[in-house]
Amino acid sequence: MEAHGSAPSRRSLLRSGAYLGAAALGLTAASAAHASAAGAAEAAGPAGRLGAVAYPPTHWIPASTSNYTVASRPTQYSVDFVVIHVTQETFPDARDIFQNPAKKVSAHYMVASADGYIGQFVREKDVAWHAGNWDYNTRSIGIEHEGWVDQPAYFTDALYASSAALTAAVCDRYAIPRTRAHIIAHSEVPGATHTDPGKYWDWARYIDLVNA
């Protein structure tokens, strides 16, 4: 996602992380149970067995049903790629966009900068509208990262670690090679008009973490 605007201060970033932590603690018992069940279901492989790498903790924050396509992947479409995005928004603002039925955009996951909190917005079996290319949408998992392409301070150790753990688990679940040929930038999707994750994203570090 690549909406444009001025980036908030580092203090605003930390407040955003604190807000997300409070939101997580404020989950109702029913929501927490739902999130736990959702995570267990996503961690199970296509054949219903656990993959070699466990999914990191995620929180279910559903996108508007107007912003993705219900499907039955990987039966209906193979899953061959992980697409890496940067939001160009704060986490709360990007969340609101995914939940706005007029926006027609979503991602499967979003990772917060301050603490690596992961929200899941679309089930992996469904097609999120994140890549700007229908073929790649059907064959990929989209992971958004809170921040701006020209603000490397947003790419924290916590963000890299959480995202890499998530990508490793996704790759294991669908037998996706953990390589740059299959873990790609939004800007590398054919026909892309976006530049994320941008020149400050440390691909060598990220792929090393995914393979750790």
PyMOL commands that set and color helices and strands:
alter all, ss='L'
color gray80, all
select helices_A, chain A and resi 10-25+29-43+65-67+91-98+134-138+152-154+157-174+186-188+203-211
alter helices_A, ss='H'
color red, helices_A
select strands_A, chain A and resi 59-60+68-69+81-84+109-111+118-120+127-128+140-145+183-185
alter strands_A, ss='S'
color yellow, strands_A
deselect
rebuild
show_as cartoon
